[in-house]
């Protein structure tokens, strides 16, 4: 949960790096939090309320999820522009492979402490 709150604090921070643990924990909690409104959609008396919650939560999480994905790509040594591979057929699978790769142990151009100097 601390990773999820960390990402929400850095709502639109595209600089720096995100570890694989940070990325996957945020993804896990986002899916868990999305299940709750979907359950409400299946209850007839709360269906409209559930749809509204799904739309609001989805809209609120677009920017933080994009930011943590870009930071995760930075951690693997790639530019955030690799996110656009999602819009190519089977590009989502390729992006998943990129996100699952190991972090670069050495400093790369996306480290925030090396950019300041």
N, C-alpha and C positions, 0 to 999 in steps of 0.2 A: 504494500500500500504506500510505503514511503516513496517509491519510484513514481507512482501515479501522481502523488502530490507534488513531487519535484518537477515533473513535466508540466503540471498545471501552473506552478510558480513561474516557470520559464515558458510561458504560453506561446510566444512567437519567437523564441531564440533559435535562429538557424545557424549560428556560429558555434564552433566547438564540436565535441564528440559525445556520442552516447554509447555506453557499453551494451553488449548484447543482453545482459541481465535487465538493464533499464528498459530497453526497447520491448523485450518479450513480456516483462511484468506489466508495462503500460498496456500492451495489447491484450493481455489476459484480463486485466481489470476492466478495460473498456468493453470487452465482450461480456463479462459478467454483469456490468452495469446496464448493458443493452438488453440483456435477457429479461430483466424486470418489466420494462415497458411492453415488451413483446408478449409476456404472459398476460398483461392487462388487455391487450388487443383481443385475445381469445375469450375473455369474459365479456359477454354481450353487453352488460350494463356499463362497462368501463371501456369499451372499444374506442370511442372517440378520444377519451382522455389518454389512452395508451398510444394512439397514433400521434397525438400532439406531443407526448413525452418523447417518443422515438424521433420525431422531427427536430425537436428542440435539442435533445442530447446529441444527435448526429450533427446538427449545425454547430453546436458549441465545441465539438471535438475535431472538427475539420482541421483547423489551424494547429492545435497542439500535436495531433497525430502526424500531420505533414512535417512539422518541425522535428519531432523525434525521429522520424524516418530519415530525414535529411542528415541529422546529426549521426545516425547509425551508419549511413553511407559514408560520411566523413570518417568515421572510426575504421572503416574497412579501406580507407585510402581513396575513395571515389568522390566525385563531385555530386552535389545534390541533384544536379540535372539528370542523373540516372533514374530518378523517380519517374520521368516521362516515359520510360520504357514500358510502363503500365498500359499505355495507350496503343501499343503494338500488339497484334495477336500473339498470344502465349507470352507476352512480356511480363505479365504478373508472376508467372512461374520463374522467369529469369530474375526478377526483382527479389522474389523469395529466396532464391539461391544466393544472391548478393548479400541479403540481410542475414543469412545464416552463416556467412563466412566468419572466420576468426578476425579479431581486432588486430590492427597493426600495433606491435609492441613498441616499436620505435616511434619517435615523434614524426608527424607528417605536417603538411602545410595547413591542416585544419585545426591544429592545437591552438587554443586561445592564448596560452602563455607565450608562445613563440611569435605570435602575430604582434604582440605589444612591443617587442623589442626591435 
